Amino acid sequence: MARPSPYPAELRERAVRMLAGIRPNYPTEWSAMKAVAAMLRIGATETVRPWLRTAEVDAGQRPAVTSDETAEIKRLKVENAELRRANEILKAASAFFAAELDRPPKRS
C-alpha cells in the first residue's frame, strides 16, 4: 500500500496551477518545475513531476489510467477479494452439509 503524501492536496493542486501559468516563461518543463518547487519550498523538484503527470492524465492531455479509474479498479479488486472469500466459505459449508446428509442416521 502506498504511503500518504506529506504534502496536502491543496499544495499539489497549487503547484500544478502555477506550473501551467509559468511554463511559457522557461525554456524547459523541468526548469519550470524547479522554479515552482523553490517557490513552494518543496524539497525536491522530482516531487512536483508526478503531480503534473497525474493532472495531465486526469485532464485527458496524456494517455493513461485516470485517478478516478484507478480508485474504481482498487475498489473493485477489494470487492472481488471479499466475494471470493465468501464463495470459499459457502463452498466449505455446502460440502460440510452435503457430507452430513450422506451419513446414515444414528441408531438409538
N, C-alpha and C positions, 0 to 999 in steps of 0.2 A: 504494500500500500504506500502511496506517495505521501511524503510528509507535507504538512501545510506550509504555505509560503509565509515567510516572516514579514512580507510586505502586504499591506491591506489592498483590497481590490480597487479602492478609490485611487491609490497611488499608481497602480498598474494602468488603470484607465487614463489617468492624467498623463502618464509618460507616453502612452500611445497617441493621445491627442497632441501633445507637444511635438512628438516626432513628425506627425502629419503637417504641423504648422511650420516647423523649421527645416524640414528636409530639403526644400529648394535652395536654402542658403549654404548648403555644404556640398562638397564635391562627391562624397560617398555616403551611403546609408550608414556605414559604420561610424564615420566621423560625427554624423548627426546623433546617433545613439550614444556616442561617447559624451557629447555635449549635454544631452538630456540626463544621462546618468550623473554627470558632475553637478548639474543644476539642482537635481533632486536628492543629491548626496546618497546615491546608490553605490554601494561598494565596487561592483564590477560592471563594466559595460555589457558583458555577456549575459547578465541578469535581464537586461532590457530586451534582448533579441527574441527570446521565446514569447514574450508578451506581445511584441509586434507581430510575429508569425501567427500566433493564435488569433489576434484581432483580424488579420488579413484573411485567415481561413473562415472565421465566423462571418465576415463581411462578404464572402464569396469572391474575393480577389485572388485567392490561392486555392488550388485543389487539394483537399484533404478532408478528413472527418471533422465536423464542427464540434464545438464544446457540448452543444445540446445532444447531438448524436452520440457522442462519447458517453455522456451521462446516461442516456437511454440504454445503450449497449451494456453498460455496467449494471444498471438496474435489472435488465432482462437476464443477465448472467446470474445474478443473485437469486432471482425468482426461479430460474431454471434449476439451480442447485437445490433450492428448497423443494421444488416439485420432485426432483429425482430422489431426494431423501424420503419424502412422503411416499413415493411409489415403492421404494425398497421396504419401508415399514409395512405397507399394505400387502406386498408380496409375501413377506415373512409371516404376517398374521394369517393370510389366506392358506399358506402351506401348513401352519400350525393347526388351524381349524379343520382343514381337509384331513389331516392325519388323525385328529380326534374322531371324525365321522367314520373313518375306515376301521377303527379299532372295534373289536367285538365287545358287546356290553358285558359288564362285570356281573357274575352270578352271585347272588347273595345266599 
